[in-house]
Amino acid sequence: MNAKPAAVPAKSELEAFWMPFTANRQFKANPRLLARAEGMHYWTAEGRRILDAVAGLWCVNAGHGRREIADAVAAQLATMEFAPTFQMGHPAAFELANRLAAIAPPGLDRIFFTNSGSESVDTALKIAIAYQRARGQASRFRVIGREKGYHGVGFGGISVGGIVNNRKFFAASMLPGVDHLPHTLSLEHNAFSRGLPQWGAHLANELERLIALHDASTIAAVIVEPISGSAGVILPPVGYLKRLREICDKHDILLIFDEVITGFGRIGSPFAAQAFEVTPDLMTTAKGLTNGAIPMGAVFAARKIYDAFMQGPEQTIELFHGYTYSAHPAACAAALATLDIYAREGLLTRAAELAPRMEEAVHSLRGLPGVIDTRNCGLIGAVELEPRSGRPGSRGYDVFLKCFERGVMVRQTGDIIALSPPLIVEPAQLATIAEVLGGAIRDTA
Ligand SMILES: Cc1ncc(COP(=O)(O)O)c(C=O)c1O
């Protein structure tokens, strides 16, 4: 079913590809090449089997090698490889929007298609700002993000994001008027919490401080990840997101949830908004939408936002925004097949059943040398390691590498190891992941 093992390229053949978010020279000196995948596993180009503890990159939620998705994409490409969605349409795009609206949080039933999480974020920011203008509040141009937030790599996303390495080179080119809430990670108060931490809901009140500083009449929207993934798994304290929602409502500010990693079942509901019972006005998604098979993103908008644009002469293009590949037919086919799998196999709620096993696995690592925190929610887990003096990130990298050598792929962010396995993971595989990770932590201490 899968392709035969690939030929391993010579080192000299690795130069042309400028790899994203990669230490290129380090990687090319000691490459890790994946050649095929099925179920919970990858196989390296040398034929070694690797247990995937991160769903590729938080996206392969239904596991690898899903024949139904490949067949749907092949059939679509054979029928019609491309159709524009500017002043034209094709049936699968409308079908997919309806299917997504049906699993969305209440009222978020207007869907704008993109090709990635970054594009979803920049689209949502543009919709938020344009919405304020459309309803006669053009003075609301500011967007509030959060420290340590990751919202992709577009100029909008890095402006509201709060990861210094993504920002420092581009400081002069950022969106104007952006401010940031404090992040909610506190080892002092919340280390080794099981599930959502109890301390920290009051940090949402910092939004009132920013509103007092800038005035609500200048603020279009607040954007946060319900759970930050890329910054190393930062969980919302109990009550925090509800408080943010209340403050936004009080001041008529839009709330955007970036659900690029939490969307499509990661914490036991289709979206984190449902799991946390907080409904945003806009929601950004990508990754799990197509099981990672074809690039695609989607922005979910509240009806009131869409309706605010639907005024003026009918021949007017209401929103000057879109991508050539918005609702690409092959991506729509992949997404529809993915949603079928999710529904048939109950995957959008499976993380709720497995959460206790994930919790057990992650917290079994408490007490190992250098482990300063373990945290979890749904099928997300993280282990934070004490940084080595003067060499931040080196310990995390060594653990990541050791795990890979021993057949488990984890994700490293600095000295934090993140786990987000496909939602088809079996409890025994969660135990294996913890065992291999624990061994790697011990052996690199
Ligand atoms: C919360 C969040 N937003 C946006 C993105 C960017 O997505 P992409 O890499 O598809 O542009 C990511 C990627 O990890 C993410 O975690």
The ligand as an ORCA input file, in Angstrom:
! r2SCAN-3c Opt
* xyz 0 1
  C      -2.045     28.205     17.074
  C      -1.395     28.215     15.742
  N      -1.725     29.163     14.857
  C      -1.184     29.213     13.630
  C      -0.245     28.288     13.246
  C       0.373     28.396     11.878
  O      -0.056     27.372     11.064
  P       0.737     27.082      9.690
  O       2.070     26.553     10.072
  O      -0.164     26.077      8.996
  O       0.813     28.371      8.944
  C       0.131     27.279     14.131
  C       1.133     26.279     13.740
  O       1.611     25.503     14.515
  C      -0.440     27.252     15.414
  O      -0.098     26.318     16.325
*
